[in-house]
């Protein structure tokens, strides 16, 4: 599995201006959450790992950013499947 990464699709000039720093923050939170879950994984089902990945990623963000973070859950579940399968970077 390659390192998970968040990519945003800005809809206006303000979002475009904030895109880089926000993508970096979201990606960092996702990578930390994935590493933490991978290190403590004990056989939970994919659905539980996916929810935990979302919860821990949001916990690593500023509350305002976490509240607005609506990731592509199919992509989050792909990361969860890789964790369950024991795939590494």
N, C-alpha and C positions, 0 to 999 in steps of 0.2 A: 504494500500500500504506500502510495506517495503521501507526503505530508498534506493534510487537509488544508484547503484554502477557501476563503470567502471572496466571491466576486459580486460586486454590486452593479446594478443597471440604473444609473441616474436618469431622472426624468426632467430635470431642469438645470440651469446653470449653477445654482447654489449647491445642489446635490453633486454636480460634477466637480465643483471646487473642493468639496469635502470627501470625495470618493477615496482618494489614496489613503489619507490618515485613518478614515473609518474602516476601510478594508483591512488595513494593517492591524487595527485594534481587534476587529472581529476575528480575523485569522489567528491572531495570537491567542485569544481566549479559547477558540476552538481547538487549537493545537495543544494547549495546556490541558484542557478537559479530556481530549483524546488520550494523551499520555497518562494522565491520572487514572482514567478508566482502564486503559490497557494494563497498567501496572497492578491494578486491584481486581481485575476480572476473575470471577470464580464460577463461570458457567451459566450466568443469567441468560434468558432468551433475548433475541435481537431486539424485540420491541422495548424491553426494559432498558437495554443498553442505549438504544436510540433516544428514549426519553431522558435518561440520565445524562447523555451527551448534550442534549438541549438545555437541561436544567443547569448543568455545570458550566456550560458556555455562557449562559445568561448571568450566572453568579459571578463570573469573571469580568463582567462589564459594568460600566456606570449604570445606575438604575434607569436613567432616562433612555439610554441607548438600548438596554436590555428590554425595556417595555415596548420599544418599537421594532425590535429585531424579529422578523418573520422569515426564517430561513426556508429554503427548499427542503422539505422534510425527506424527499426521496434521496437527496444528496446526503443528508445527515444519516439516513438509514444505511446508505452505502458504506459510510465510515463505520457505523455500528457493526455491519456484517463483517467488515475487514477485522475489526477487533475480535469478534466472536470466532472468526476463522484463525486468529493468531497471526495474521499477515503483518509484517513489519515494514518499516521504511527502508 
